[in-house]
Amino acid sequence: MSIRSNLTGDGAWHQIGTGPATVELISPDANSVAVMVEAAATIPTGVDGLVLNSEFPVHNFNSANPIWAQVVQTGLTAVVAVQPEAT
């Protein structure tokens, strides 16, 4: 079962799950919102995550690290789904 998270562009990273997992941007308005995602043992700093958008909405993380997400645009809202994968 996937875990859905509603995220608002507030400039902060939010833990949305733990890998290995597939993360998908499922926002109804995915054409105008982008989400950075990163798998890291601790909360990321900076803005160097992988960007999910309407062109590239899915990414698979193979590591067992926590998965973090941040909406790129301040004030916009995104919905992401995290589907745990078998190890």
N, C-alpha and C positions, 0 to 999 in steps of 0.2 A: 504494500500500500504506500502510495506517495504521501509526502507531507507538504502541504501548501503553506506558504508564508506570504502575507501582505506586507510590503515594504514601502515606506515613504522616503523620498529623497530628503534626508536630514543631515547628510554629510558624515554619517556614522556607519561603521561596519556592524552587521548583525549575523550571529551564527544561525544558519538555517538547517543544519544537519551535520552528519558525519559520513565520510567516505568509507569504503568505495560506494559511489553513488552517481547517478545521472541527474544533472540539474537542467531544468527547462524553464524558459521564460514563457509563461502562459497568459500574460496580461491580455485582456480584450483589446487594448489599444497598443499592442506591441510595436506598431509602426512608429510610434513617437517616443517610446521609453527605452532606455538602455540600462542594464544592470551589470556591474562588475562583480565577478565571483573569483574566489581564491580558496585553495585548501592550504591551511597553515595551522601549526600547533598552537599559536597564539594569535590574538587579534591583529590583523594586518595594520600597517601604518602606510600612509601615502595613498596614491591612486594608481597602482600598477597591476590591477587584477585583469583577468580575462573578461572581455566585454561580450555579453549576450545581448542581441538585438533581433529585429525581425528577419535579418538576413542569416544570422547565426544564432538560433535560439536555444541550442542544446550543447552541453559539454559533459563528458564523462570524467570523473575523478577516480583514479585507481588507488590512491593512498588512503590510509585509515585516519587521516587528520580531520579535524572539524572543517566544515565548509562555511565560508563567510560570504556575505553579499552586501552590496551598497548600490542604491539607485544613483545613477550618474547625475541626473538633473534634479536640482533642489525643488521640492514641492510636488513633484510628480509621484505617482503611486504605481507599483509593479506587483504582479503576482508571480511567484516562482514555485515550481514543484521540485521536490527532491525525492528521487526513487532509489532507495537503497539497493545495492547489487550484492549478489552472493559472493562470499569470499572464498 
